[in-house]
Structures are given as C-alpha cells and as structure tokens.
Amino acid sequence: EFQRTLNAELALRRATVTEKSGEFQIRPEDSLELLVNNSFERTISVLSETKNMVDVATLQTCAKQMKKASTIVFFGVGASHVVAEDAYLKFTRVGKRCQISGDQDVQQVLAKNMSEDDLAVIISYSGKTAAMVAVADTLQRKLVPSIAITASINSPIQKKCTYNLCVSAAEVDLDGGKMVSRIAQLAMIDALYTAYFQQTYQESADALRSTQIQKHEEDA
C-alpha cells in the first residue's frame, strides 16, 4: 500500500516539476537576491518532500542491516560519489568497517569480493547509471544485501536492490549540473546515520569520541 501511494505521489510531483520547470532559471535580467531566494526555496522544497517520503520502518531495517554487516561498501558516480564519500566518513568515524572507491573498475572488484555478510549502499539519483547498474547486477548474483538511494521509482538499480530509500525527484538540471539532488541524498544519508547511531548508541558514541581529530589554531 505504501509503495502504491508513493508511486502516485511521485508521479504527481514529477508532473508538477515538469510544468514549473521554467520557473527556476538563471536569467541575466534577474536580481541576485531573487536567484538566491529561488535556490534556497528549491532546496527547502526538496528536503521537505524527501522528509515526507521517509519510510521509518525501512530506515530502521536498513540500520539493522548496517549494524550486522561485516563490511559496508558505498558506491556512487559523479555527484553521487561525493555523497558516498560523506557516508563513508560518517560510518567509519563511528567504528564501522567501510570501503569506497571512485574508480569504476575498482568498484566492480569491490562488488565481486563482497559476500552475504556484507552490505552495499548504492547512491544514484537517476537509478540508471550504467556503472551502478553493473554493480547492482553483481551484488544481486552474489546475494549481497543492498540499499538503493535514488529518486527513480522502478529504476533498474531500485529493482535489483534489497532495500530502497527514496528521495525527492524534483530536480533542476542547469547546463548539465544537478542543483539539488545531492542535498536530498545527503539528507537521506544523515537519516540513515541517525538511525544507525540510535541502534548502536554506546559503541558509536565511544568511537566518535576516540576518532575525534583535535584542531589547533596556528600561532598568529
């Protein structure tokens, strides 16, 4: 029932975004204040939509899978790889064994070396990135549990992953550059991290303190 409701809601939102896509453009005649306001409004809207799409039960299940996994491997390409790196650092700091690579060939090697005791997190806004689809194929054949973070319902990656955490599909493409998808993905990673931290509170808190890097101001 939740999936059907989500599909309908996302379809409506995509239609709305398509109709209003011309409302968010950088035009020379606009004031910088207007452009900045539009940028922030779009980000706020996407974060709000992503929050409303969070399935807490799925989030908790994903956190449990992360807790019991021997190793978590994060996958992503381009802007999604930046999000994957953020996740890698977060979970490494709380003592979880993690792996990541920006090289697509190495990503395939990592996937092929994973087992059912591990967990993969694939981040792909479109859910169709060829390199990530290939990784998902490998993981599926090896029966490796996986989490997809994507905005595309029924995408190839989402269909191949064990769990799905959806983010808002309200993206604006400016000269080939995604404006807000990274923000939505980062927010979902933060939600996943929060759920994991709650389930492993004492261990994570101790690890976070032990991995804290002391920063010293340079002498003037």
Contacts in CASP RR format, 6 or more apart in sequence:
PFRMAT RR
TARGET T0000
AUTHOR 0000-0000-0000
METHOD contacts of the structure
MODEL  1
EFQRTLNAELALRRATVTEKSGEFQIRPEDSLELLVNNSFERTISVLSET
KNMVDVATLQTCAKQMKKASTIVFFGVGASHVVAEDAYLKFTRVGKRCQI
SGDQDVQQVLAKNMSEDDLAVIISYSGKTAAMVAVADTLQRKLVPSIAIT
ASINSPIQKKCTYNLCVSAAEVDLDGGKMVSRIAQLAMIDALYTAYFQQT
YQESADALRSTQIQKHEEDA
2 55 0 8 1.000
6 53 0 8 1.000
6 153 0 8 1.000
6 166 0 8 1.000
7 153 0 8 1.000
7 154 0 8 1.000
9 53 0 8 1.000
10 53 0 8 1.000
10 153 0 8 1.000
10 166 0 8 1.000
10 169 0 8 1.000
13 49 0 8 1.000
13 168 0 8 1.000
13 169 0 8 1.000
13 170 0 8 1.000
14 169 0 8 1.000
14 170 0 8 1.000
16 170 0 8 1.000
17 169 0 8 1.000
17 170 0 8 1.000
17 171 0 8 1.000
21 172 0 8 1.000
23 38 0 8 1.000
24 38 0 8 1.000
24 42 0 8 1.000
24 172 0 8 1.000
24 179 0 8 1.000
25 174 0 8 1.000
26 35 0 8 1.000
26 174 0 8 1.000
39 179 0 8 1.000
42 170 0 8 1.000
42 172 0 8 1.000
42 179 0 8 1.000
42 180 0 8 1.000
43 180 0 8 1.000
43 183 0 8 1.000
45 168 0 8 1.000
45 170 0 8 1.000
46 167 0 8 1.000
46 168 0 8 1.000
46 170 0 8 1.000
46 171 0 8 1.000
46 180 0 8 1.000
46 183 0 8 1.000
46 184 0 8 1.000
47 168 0 8 1.000
47 183 0 8 1.000
47 184 0 8 1.000
47 187 0 8 1.000
49 168 0 8 1.000
49 170 0 8 1.000
50 166 0 8 1.000
50 167 0 8 1.000
50 168 0 8 1.000
50 184 0 8 1.000
50 187 0 8 1.000
50 188 0 8 1.000
51 187 0 8 1.000
53 166 0 8 1.000
53 167 0 8 1.000
53 168 0 8 1.000
54 165 0 8 1.000
54 188 0 8 1.000
54 191 0 8 1.000
55 165 0 8 1.000
58 163 0 8 1.000
58 164 0 8 1.000
58 165 0 8 1.000
59 165 0 8 1.000
59 191 0 8 1.000
59 192 0 8 1.000
59 195 0 8 1.000
60 195 0 8 1.000
60 199 0 8 1.000
61 163 0 8 1.000
62 147 0 8 1.000
62 163 0 8 1.000
62 165 0 8 1.000
62 192 0 8 1.000
62 195 0 8 1.000
63 192 0 8 1.000
63 195 0 8 1.000
63 196 0 8 1.000
63 198 0 8 1.000
63 199 0 8 1.000
64 199 0 8 1.000
65 119 0 8 1.000
65 145 0 8 1.000
65 147 0 8 1.000
65 162 0 8 1.000
65 163 0 8 1.000
66 72 0 8 1.000
66 91 0 8 1.000
66 96 0 8 1.000
66 119 0 8 1.000
66 192 0 8 1.000
66 196 0 8 1.000
67 196 0 8 1.000
67 199 0 8 1.000
67 200 0 8 1.000
69 96 0 8 1.000
69 117 0 8 1.000
69 118 0 8 1.000
69 119 0 8 1.000
69 145 0 8 1.000
70 97 0 8 1.000
70 115 0 8 1.000
70 117 0 8 1.000
70 118 0 8 1.000
71 97 0 8 1.000
71 98 0 8 1.000
71 99 0 8 1.000
71 114 0 8 1.000
71 117 0 8 1.000
71 118 0 8 1.000
71 119 0 8 1.000
72 91 0 8 1.000
72 96 0 8 1.000
72 97 0 8 1.000
72 98 0 8 1.000
72 99 0 8 1.000
72 118 0 8 1.000
72 119 0 8 1.000
72 120 0 8 1.000
72 121 0 8 1.000
73 98 0 8 1.000
73 99 0 8 1.000
73 100 0 8 1.000
73 110 0 8 1.000
73 111 0 8 1.000
73 114 0 8 1.000
73 118 0 8 1.000
73 119 0 8 1.000
73 120 0 8 1.000
73 121 0 8 1.000
74 84 0 8 1.000
74 85 0 8 1.000
74 87 0 8 1.000
74 88 0 8 1.000
74 98 0 8 1.000
74 99 0 8 1.000
74 100 0 8 1.000
74 120 0 8 1.000
74 121 0 8 1.000
74 123 0 8 1.000
75 84 0 8 1.000
75 100 0 8 1.000
75 107 0 8 1.000
75 110 0 8 1.000
75 111 0 8 1.000
75 120 0 8 1.000
75 121 0 8 1.000
75 122 0 8 1.000
75 123 0 8 1.000
75 132 0 8 1.000
75 135 0 8 1.000
76 83 0 8 1.000
76 84 0 8 1.000
76 102 0 8 1.000
76 107 0 8 1.000
76 122 0 8 1.000
76 123 0 8 1.000
76 124 0 8 1.000
76 129 0 8 1.000
76 131 0 8 1.000
76 132 0 8 1.000
77 102 0 8 1.000
77 104 0 8 1.000
77 124 0 8 1.000
77 129 0 8 1.000
77 131 0 8 1.000
77 132 0 8 1.000
79 125 0 8 1.000
79 178 0 8 1.000
79 181 0 8 1.000
79 182 0 8 1.000
80 123 0 8 1.000
80 124 0 8 1.000
80 125 0 8 1.000
80 129 0 8 1.000
80 132 0 8 1.000
80 182 0 8 1.000
80 185 0 8 1.000
81 102 0 8 1.000
81 123 0 8 1.000
82 182 0 8 1.000
83 123 0 8 1.000
83 149 0 8 1.000
83 182 0 8 1.000
83 185 0 8 1.000
83 186 0 8 1.000
83 189 0 8 1.000
84 100 0 8 1.000
84 121 0 8 1.000
84 123 0 8 1.000
85 100 0 8 1.000
86 186 0 8 1.000
86 189 0 8 1.000
87 121 0 8 1.000
87 123 0 8 1.000
87 189 0 8 1.000
87 192 0 8 1.000
87 193 0 8 1.000
88 98 0 8 1.000
88 99 0 8 1.000
88 100 0 8 1.000
90 189 0 8 1.000
90 193 0 8 1.000
91 98 0 8 1.000
91 193 0 8 1.000
91 196 0 8 1.000
92 98 0 8 1.000
92 211 0 8 1.000
93 207 0 8 1.000
93 208 0 8 1.000
93 211 0 8 1.000
94 196 0 8 1.000
94 197 0 8 1.000
94 200 0 8 1.000
94 203 0 8 1.000
94 204 0 8 1.000
94 207 0 8 1.000
94 208 0 8 1.000
94 211 0 8 1.000
95 203 0 8 1.000
95 204 0 8 1.000
95 207 0 8 1.000
95 211 0 8 1.000
96 196 0 8 1.000
99 110 0 8 1.000
101 107 0 8 1.000
101 110 0 8 1.000
104 131 0 8 1.000
107 131 0 8 1.000
107 135 0 8 1.000
108 131 0 8 1.000
108 134 0 8 1.000
108 135 0 8 1.000
108 138 0 8 1.000
111 120 0 8 1.000
111 135 0 8 1.000
111 138 0 8 1.000
111 139 0 8 1.000
111 142 0 8 1.000
111 144 0 8 1.000
112 138 0 8 1.000
112 142 0 8 1.000
114 120 0 8 1.000
114 139 0 8 1.000
114 142 0 8 1.000
114 144 0 8 1.000
115 142 0 8 1.000
115 144 0 8 1.000
116 142 0 8 1.000
116 143 0 8 1.000
116 144 0 8 1.000
116 145 0 8 1.000
118 144 0 8 1.000
118 145 0 8 1.000
119 144 0 8 1.000
119 145 0 8 1.000
119 146 0 8 1.000
119 147 0 8 1.000
120 135 0 8 1.000
120 139 0 8 1.000
120 144 0 8 1.000
120 145 0 8 1.000
120 146 0 8 1.000
120 147 0 8 1.000
121 146 0 8 1.000
121 147 0 8 1.000
121 149 0 8 1.000
122 132 0 8 1.000
122 135 0 8 1.000
122 136 0 8 1.000
122 139 0 8 1.000
122 146 0 8 1.000
122 147 0 8 1.000
122 148 0 8 1.000
122 149 0 8 1.000
122 150 0 8 1.000
122 157 0 8 1.000
122 161 0 8 1.000
123 149 0 8 1.000
123 150 0 8 1.000
123 185 0 8 1.000
123 189 0 8 1.000
124 132 0 8 1.000
124 148 0 8 1.000
124 149 0 8 1.000
124 150 0 8 1.000
124 155 0 8 1.000
124 157 0 8 1.000
125 150 0 8 1.000
125 151 0 8 1.000
125 152 0 8 1.000
125 167 0 8 1.000
125 171 0 8 1.000
125 178 0 8 1.000
125 181 0 8 1.000
125 185 0 8 1.000
126 150 0 8 1.000
126 151 0 8 1.000
126 152 0 8 1.000
126 155 0 8 1.000
127 133 0 8 1.000
127 148 0 8 1.000
127 150 0 8 1.000
127 151 0 8 1.000
127 152 0 8 1.000
127 155 0 8 1.000
127 156 0 8 1.000
127 157 0 8 1.000
127 158 0 8 1.000
128 152 0 8 1.000
128 155 0 8 1.000
128 156 0 8 1.000
128 157 0 8 1.000
129 157 0 8 1.000
132 157 0 8 1.000
133 156 0 8 1.000
133 157 0 8 1.000
133 160 0 8 1.000
136 146 0 8 1.000
136 148 0 8 1.000
136 156 0 8 1.000
136 157 0 8 1.000
136 160 0 8 1.000
136 161 0 8 1.000
137 160 0 8 1.000
139 146 0 8 1.000
139 160 0 8 1.000
139 161 0 8 1.000
140 146 0 8 1.000
140 160 0 8 1.000
145 162 0 8 1.000
145 163 0 8 1.000
146 160 0 8 1.000
146 161 0 8 1.000
146 162 0 8 1.000
146 163 0 8 1.000
147 161 0 8 1.000
147 162 0 8 1.000
147 163 0 8 1.000
147 164 0 8 1.000
147 165 0 8 1.000
147 192 0 8 1.000
148 157 0 8 1.000
148 158 0 8 1.000
148 160 0 8 1.000
148 161 0 8 1.000
148 163 0 8 1.000
148 164 0 8 1.000
148 165 0 8 1.000
149 165 0 8 1.000
149 167 0 8 1.000
149 185 0 8 1.000
149 188 0 8 1.000
149 189 0 8 1.000
150 157 0 8 1.000
150 158 0 8 1.000
150 164 0 8 1.000
150 166 0 8 1.000
150 167 0 8 1.000
151 166 0 8 1.000
151 167 0 8 1.000
151 168 0 8 1.000
151 169 0 8 1.000
151 171 0 8 1.000
151 181 0 8 1.000
151 184 0 8 1.000
152 158 0 8 1.000
152 169 0 8 1.000
153 166 0 8 1.000
158 164 0 8 1.000
165 188 0 8 1.000
165 191 0 8 1.000
165 192 0 8 1.000
167 181 0 8 1.000
167 184 0 8 1.000
167 185 0 8 1.000
167 187 0 8 1.000
167 188 0 8 1.000
168 180 0 8 1.000
168 184 0 8 1.000
170 180 0 8 1.000
171 178 0 8 1.000
171 179 0 8 1.000
171 180 0 8 1.000
171 181 0 8 1.000
172 178 0 8 1.000
172 179 0 8 1.000
172 180 0 8 1.000
173 179 0 8 1.000
196 204 0 8 1.000
197 204 0 8 1.000
197 205 0 8 1.000
END
